[in-house]
Amino acid sequence: MIVENYVSNNIIPLKIEDDFELSAQLMDDGKLSYFPVIKENNLYVGLVSDKVLYELNSFGEKILNRKDLLKDYFVYNNQTIFDATAIILEHNLDILPVIDCKHKYLGVLTIRDILEAYTSYAAVNAQGDILQLTLNCNDLCVSEISRIIENENGHIINLFVMPIKETTKIKVFIKLARMELCRVMKAFERYNYDVEYFVQSTESDDEELIKNYDLLMKYLSI
């Protein structure tokens, strides 16, 4: 889940010598609210926001003369997708520039890139059964959960933890290789786990999930 594995080079950045009229045109063409700016040696300068265009007296003004209007948002190539997601959400971005330790511009992360990374990480396309546990944060022991499942001849495809807001509890979603879940549920109950429910996926469920994901990707690329 390292950022450099998901960098996109489909967006050609603006140069600091360009004017804001070009930035407005590129943002409109790409349906973007932000656009990256670089200077000599491909060094990253900042992001032009569509909001700053309203603060200009003339779109013909050079970006070089109004560097104070640029947003200094970026992520390093050796950070994680989770770090990038936090920055995107905090600042409501649709793209996030990626740079190296020398501040060299490498490309951007788009919302599509983020979704594809999470989809790959969560093994969305893999067929399997989904089990949900609810427990206190301090009670989470992945090794114990794994041992219980493996003792019942189960195989974990993916495990995802989600905190429950305003509580000290978490939900643990476990995707298992397709199998009979009854004995796994009973095993967790013997260890006093709160097994809320399980969903046994079918071939049609997986096809529908993949179809919905493809539709979302097409929508984001419009």
C-alpha positions in Angstrom: 0.0 0.0 0.0 2.9 2.3 -0.7 2.0 5.5 -2.7 4.6 5.1 -5.4 2.9 1.9 -6.6 -0.2 3.8 -7.5 1.1 7.0 -9.0 -0.7 8.3 -12.2 1.1 10.3 -14.9 -2.0 11.0 -16.9 -2.0 14.7 -15.8 0.6 16.9 -17.3 1.4 19.6 -14.7 1.4 23.3 -15.3 4.6 25.2 -15.3 5.1 28.1 -13.0 5.6 30.4 -16.1 2.1 29.6 -17.3 -0.8 31.9 -16.7 -4.0 31.2 -14.8 -6.1 31.1 -17.9 -4.3 27.9 -18.9 -4.9 26.4 -15.5 -8.6 27.3 -15.7 -8.8 25.6 -19.1 -7.0 22.4 -18.0 -9.1 22.1 -14.8 -12.3 22.5 -16.9 -11.1 20.0 -19.5 -10.2 17.5 -16.8 -13.2 18.3 -14.5 -10.8 18.9 -11.7 -10.8 21.4 -8.8 -7.0 21.4 -8.4 -4.1 21.2 -10.7 -0.3 20.7 -10.0 2.4 23.3 -10.8 6.1 22.6 -11.2 9.2 24.7 -11.9 12.6 23.9 -13.4 14.1 20.4 -12.8 10.5 19.1 -12.3 10.4 20.4 -8.8 6.9 20.6 -7.2 5.6 24.1 -6.4 2.0 23.7 -5.3 -1.6 23.2 -6.4 -3.8 25.7 -8.2 -7.4 25.7 -6.9 -10.4 26.7 -8.8 -11.3 28.8 -5.8 -8.3 31.0 -6.2 -9.4 31.9 -9.8 -12.2 34.0 -8.2 -9.5 36.0 -6.3 -7.7 37.1 -9.5 -8.3 40.3 -11.4 -7.2 38.7 -14.6 -6.7 35.1 -15.7 -3.8 36.3 -17.8 -1.8 36.8 -14.6 1.3 34.6 -14.4 1.3 31.8 -11.7 4.9 32.9 -10.9 3.6 36.3 -9.7 1.0 34.8 -7.4 2.7 31.8 -5.8 1.0 32.9 -2.6 -2.3 31.5 -3.9 -1.0 28.0 -4.4 -1.8 25.2 -1.9 1.1 23.2 -0.6 -0.6 19.8 -0.5 1.4 16.7 -1.4 2.3 13.2 -0.3 5.8 11.5 -0.4 6.2 8.5 -2.6 7.2 6.3 0.3 4.1 7.1 2.4 1.1 4.8 2.5 -2.3 5.0 0.7 -3.7 5.6 4.2 -1.6 8.7 4.6 -2.7 10.0 1.2 -6.4 9.3 1.9 -6.2 11.3 5.2 -4.7 14.3 3.3 -7.3 14.1 0.5 -10.2 13.9 3.0 -8.8 16.7 5.2 -8.5 19.2 2.4 -11.3 17.9 0.1 -9.0 17.2 -2.9 -9.7 15.4 -6.1 -6.0 14.8 -6.9 -2.9 14.7 -4.7 0.6 15.4 -6.0 3.3 12.8 -5.2 6.9 13.9 -4.7 10.2 12.3 -3.7 12.5 13.4 -0.8 14.1 16.0 -3.1 10.7 17.5 -3.8 10.7 16.3 -7.4 7.2 15.9 -8.9 6.5 12.2 -9.7 2.8 12.4 -10.6 -0.6 12.4 -8.8 -2.9 10.2 -6.9 -6.6 10.4 -8.1 -9.7 9.3 -6.3 -9.8 6.4 -8.8 -6.2 5.4 -7.8 -7.2 5.4 -4.2 -10.3 3.3 -4.8 -8.3 0.7 -6.9 -5.7 0.5 -4.1 -8.3 -0.2 -1.5 -10.1 -2.6 -3.8 -6.9 -4.6 -4.3 -6.1 -4.5 -0.6 -9.6 -5.6 0.4 -9.6 -8.5 -2.1 -13.0 -7.3 -3.4 -12.9 -9.6 -6.4 -12.0 -12.7 -4.5 -14.8 -15.1 -3.7 -15.4 -15.9 -0.1 -17.6 -15.6 3.0 -17.7 -12.6 5.2 -17.8 -12.8 9.0 -18.3 -9.9 11.3 -17.2 -9.7 15.0 -17.8 -6.9 17.5 -15.4 -6.4 20.4 -13.6 -3.9 22.5 -10.5 -2.2 21.0 -8.3 -3.6 23.7 -9.5 -7.2 23.1 -8.4 -7.3 19.5 -5.9 -10.1 19.0 -5.4 -11.0 15.4 -3.3 -14.0 16.2 -6.1 -15.5 18.3 -8.7 -14.8 15.6 -6.5 -16.4 13.0 -5.8 -19.4 15.2 -9.6 -20.0 15.9 -10.3 -19.9 12.1 -7.4 -22.1 11.1 -8.4 -24.7 13.8 -11.6 -25.0 11.9 -9.7 -25.5 8.6 -10.6 -21.9 7.5 -8.4 -19.6 5.5 -8.4 -15.8 5.9 -8.4 -13.8 2.6 -8.6 -10.4 4.2 -9.2 -8.8 7.6 -10.5 -5.2 8.1 -11.1 -3.3 11.3 -13.6 -0.4 11.6 -14.0 1.6 14.8 -17.5 2.3 16.0 -18.0 6.0 16.5 -18.2 7.4 20.1 -17.5 4.0 21.6 -14.5 1.9 22.6 -15.7 -0.9 20.3 -14.6 -2.0 16.9 -16.1 -4.2 14.1 -13.8 -6.8 12.6 -14.7 -7.9 9.1 -13.1 -11.2 8.0 -13.3 -12.5 4.5 -12.7 -16.3 4.4 -12.1 -18.7 1.5 -15.5 -20.2 0.7 -16.5 -22.8 3.2 -19.2 -23.8 5.7 -19.2 -21.1 8.4 -21.4 -22.7 11.1 -18.5 -24.4 12.9 -16.4 -21.2 12.7 -19.2 -19.1 14.3 -19.6 -21.7 17.0 -15.9 -21.7 17.6 -15.9 -17.9 18.1 -18.9 -18.2 20.4 -17.1 -20.7 22.5 -14.4 -18.0 23.0 -17.1 -15.5 23.9 -16.8 -13.4 20.8 -19.9 -11.4 19.7 -20.6 -12.8 16.2 -23.3 -10.5 14.9 -23.9 -12.1 11.5 -22.3 -13.7 8.5 -23.0 -13.5 4.8 -22.2 -16.4 2.6 -21.4 -15.0 -0.9 -22.4 -16.7 -4.1 -21.1 -16.5 -7.6 -23.8 -14.1 -8.5 -23.0 -11.9 -5.5 -19.4 -11.6 -6.7 -20.4 -10.8 -10.2 -22.7 -8.1 -9.0 -20.0 -6.6 -6.8 -17.5 -6.5 -9.7 -20.2 -5.0 -12.0 -20.9 -2.3 -9.4 -17.2 -1.5 -9.1 -16.8 -1.2 -12.9 -19.7 1.1 -13.0 -18.2 3.3 -10.3 -14.9 3.4 -12.2 -16.7 4.5 -15.4 -18.5 7.2 -13.5 -15.3 8.6 -12.0 -13.7 8.7 -15.4 -16.5 10.7 -17.0 
